Amino acid sequence: MPYPYLGDTALTYTQYLDADSGTTLTAQRGGAYLMTPAAGCHEMAVPPGDGRWGPEAGALIRALTALDAFASAGSEDEAMAALNAVADAAMEAHAALGAADVNGPGVPPPPAAKTKRKAAQAAGQGG
């Protein structure tokens, strides 16, 4: 299944091939791509771990299908089974995100906390 590209601008990934065309992967905003590592890059993660890729579409489809089953459950047992399926599918979709940068592309990390003591230490005044 293809992975959705979440980046803001087009980006070329020379370490990957677009599986549909067999050419170097160039991801466009809003596109979804099947990809494989290029020759000599077999250890590369699919999708790239740069925080610009969403989970494989199948994981999201399974989560939505499980939610639909929960919404139409006729008994408490059916509802509990569907709710468990929702939880499993949500965990699968979350795992599919991998170790993406939680700040996202182009978003700087939050600033380090500053205290009077740290400022004094930085100024060489002890603390």
Beta strands, then each sheet from edge to edge (+ up, - down):
strand 1: 3-4
strand 2: 11-18
strand 3: 24-27
strand 4: 32-33
strand 5: 35-37
sheet 1: 1+ 4-
sheet 2: 3+ 2- 5+
end
